Amino acid sequence: MINRRKFMSLFAIGTLGPSLVNAMSHSGTVAKVKESDDNAIALKYVEVSAVDGQNCANCVLYMASKDPGWGACAALQNNLVAENGWCLAWAGK
């Protein structure tokens, strides 16, 4: 029979392990999204917003990065998007 401590450690390894491996394998490989990428096309992503008051920098899905003018977008697998960009997933902060 398995005790609670053993169960919790196995549970933690089983649930957190794949996430940690995934994060470690993708570290440093964040790419800038191109308007021609399939996901960008699906979300109608553009690097320069044509919608007044709506751009990536003021979207809840955007997180600034070390790269000036670019940030990670949750809608585009945390790849980098232009802070002045826009897509259909835009949601105001």
Residue pairs with C-beta under 8 A, 6 or more apart in sequence:
2 10
30 65
30 72
30 78
30 79
30 80
31 79
31 80
32 70
32 79
32 80
32 81
33 39
33 40
33 45
33 73
33 76
33 79
33 80
33 81
34 40
35 41
35 45
35 46
35 47
37 45
37 76
39 45
39 76
39 77
40 76
40 87
43 75
43 76
43 87
43 88
43 89
44 87
44 88
45 76
45 81
45 85
45 86
45 87
46 85
46 86
46 87
47 81
47 82
47 84
47 85
48 82
48 84
48 85
48 86
49 55
49 56
49 84
49 85
49 86
50 86
51 86
51 90
54 86
54 90
54 92
55 83
55 84
55 85
55 86
55 90
56 62
56 71
56 73
56 81
56 82
56 83
56 84
56 85
56 86
56 87
56 90
57 64
57 71
57 83
57 84
58 92
58 93
59 73
59 89
59 90
59 91
59 92
59 93
60 91
60 92
60 93
61 73
61 74
61 75
61 89
61 90
61 91
62 71
62 72
62 73
62 74
62 81
62 83
63 71
63 72
63 73
63 74
63 78
64 71
64 83
65 71
65 72
65 80
67 80
69 82
69 83
69 84
70 80
70 81
70 82
70 83
71 80
71 81
71 83
72 78
72 79
72 80
72 81
73 79
73 80
73 81
73 87
73 89
75 87
75 89
76 87
81 87
